[in-house]
Amino acid sequence: MAVIIEIERLQLYYGAFHALKNVNLSIPENNITAFIGPSGCGKSTLLRTLNRMNDTIQGVRIEGDVTIQGRNIYASDTEVEFLRKRVGMVFQQPNPFPKSIYDNVAYGPRLHGVTKKADLDALVEQSLRSASLWHEVKDVLKKSAWSLSGGQQQRLCIARALAVEPEILLMDESTSALDPISTTKIEELTRELRQKYTIVMVTHNMHQAARISDRTVFFLNGEVVEASETETLFRAPVDQRTEDYISGRFG
Ligand SMILES: Nc1ncnc2c1ncn2[C@@H]1O[C@H](COP(=O)(O)OP(=O)(O)OP(=O)(O)O)[C@@H](O)[C@H]1O
């Protein structure tokens, strides 16, 4: 399977605090990769290095390489705006803009220069369809995004991320604020999306990783302890620390 993201010798410091320690990881294309591990082990930090969201945090220092399709995203000539178009992100709390449903989805394409109404209409419909939301909102596109339920808002945020046609979608605990039915919908949607996108997700919920991911990476104290096929990691972990974590002995 083709590797789309290669992380090599990655170190990340928040000031004096060493948050990621020599991370080496290959992430395959059109797969769901889940990051699991106890609170504070560096899962979200690593996720944020993949679209340079840590750049906005003061005092962060990064060493090592992250390459996406062979290009080092920390090279000085990387256009961060373009990188974030290719690597979209969905957060823990649904965060639609205080705009209409339509304008939320059209926001990114407009920013990237799409102005024709017919083109925007097509992109909005296609993105909402991909996020399994079209049928619920097609007659109320002018309504405020804030009028939607939490689960619908999160699918709208997924549609908004997809509207700029990314290759990679980062999901940071994207279901943890949702009820079980909305969670199931997003899990099913994530499985569908992987046919077209590479998905990297952080989850607190081991069962969720086991249910939907293809590969799982277990972190502890800023280090990768074990990374393998999800089925293997949960059935026959190699490292004792992985075994202790997945069997609920800590975390
Ligand atoms: N902006 C920041 N400044 C300083 N330290 C930070 C910052 N963000 C995270 N950290 C620290 O880095 C470590 C890793 O945090 P991170 O949020 O990546 O962990 P996590 O595994 O995603 O945790 P959780 O599951 O609780 O979200 C933690 O010790 C955290 O306190």
The ligand as an SDF file (V2000), in Angstrom:
LIG
                    3D

 31 33  0  0  0  0  0  0  0  0999 V2000
    0.1570   24.4730   23.8580 N   0  0  0  0  0  0  0  0  0  0  0  0
    0.8190   23.7170   24.7340 C   0  0  0  0  0  0  0  0  0  0  0  0
    1.7680   24.2410   25.5190 N   0  0  0  0  0  0  0  0  0  0  0  0
    2.4400   23.4810   26.3960 C   0  0  0  0  0  0  0  0  0  0  0  0
    2.2510   22.1560   26.5510 N   0  0  0  0  0  0  0  0  0  0  0  0
    1.3300   21.5850   25.7920 C   0  0  0  0  0  0  0  0  0  0  0  0
    0.5620   22.3180   24.8420 C   0  0  0  0  0  0  0  0  0  0  0  0
   -0.3060   21.4630   24.2250 N   0  0  0  0  0  0  0  0  0  0  0  0
   -0.0730   20.2500   24.7730 C   0  0  0  0  0  0  0  0  0  0  0  0
    0.8980   20.3190   25.7120 N   0  0  0  0  0  0  0  0  0  0  0  0
    1.4270   19.2030   26.5140 C   0  0  0  0  0  0  0  0  0  0  0  0
    1.9560   18.2280   25.6410 O   0  0  0  0  0  0  0  0  0  0  0  0
    1.5950   16.9120   26.0600 C   0  0  0  0  0  0  0  0  0  0  0  0
    0.8440   16.2110   24.9410 C   0  0  0  0  0  0  0  0  0  0  0  0
   -0.4390   16.8510   24.7800 O   0  0  0  0  0  0  0  0  0  0  0  0
   -1.4930   16.3640   23.6990 P   0  0  0  0  0  0  0  0  0  0  0  0
   -2.6620   17.2730   23.7900 O   0  0  0  0  0  0  0  0  0  0  0  0
   -0.8200   16.2030   22.4020 O   0  0  0  0  0  0  0  0  0  0  0  0
   -1.8320   14.9380   24.2890 O   0  0  0  0  0  0  0  0  0  0  0  0
   -3.0300   13.9710   23.9080 P   0  0  0  0  0  0  0  0  0  0  0  0
   -2.4520   12.5900   23.9220 O   0  0  0  0  0  0  0  0  0  0  0  0
   -3.7100   14.4090   22.6850 O   0  0  0  0  0  0  0  0  0  0  0  0
   -3.9670   14.1720   25.1840 O   0  0  0  0  0  0  0  0  0  0  0  0
   -5.5660   14.1170   25.3150 P   0  0  0  0  0  0  0  0  0  0  0  0
   -5.9360   12.7110   24.9960 O   0  0  0  0  0  0  0  0  0  0  0  0
   -5.7950   14.4600   26.7580 O   0  0  0  0  0  0  0  0  0  0  0  0
   -6.1340   15.1130   24.3740 O   0  0  0  0  0  0  0  0  0  0  0  0
    0.7980   17.0880   27.3360 C   0  0  0  0  0  0  0  0  0  0  0  0
    1.6690   16.9040   28.4480 O   0  0  0  0  0  0  0  0  0  0  0  0
    0.2970   18.5020   27.2710 C   0  0  0  0  0  0  0  0  0  0  0  0
    0.1520   19.0580   28.5530 O   0  0  0  0  0  0  0  0  0  0  0  0
  1  2  1  0
  2  3  1  0
  2  7  2  0
  3  4  2  0
  4  5  1  0
  5  6  2  0
  6  7  1  0
  6 10  1  0
  7  8  1  0
  8  9  2  0
  9 10  1  0
 10 11  1  0
 11 12  1  0
 11 30  1  0
 12 13  1  0
 13 14  1  0
 13 28  1  0
 14 15  1  0
 15 16  1  0
 16 17  2  0
 16 18  1  0
 16 19  1  0
 19 20  1  0
 20 21  2  0
 20 22  1  0
 20 23  1  0
 23 24  1  0
 24 25  2  0
 24 26  1  0
 24 27  1  0
 28 29  1  0
 28 30  1  0
 30 31  1  0
M  END
$$$$
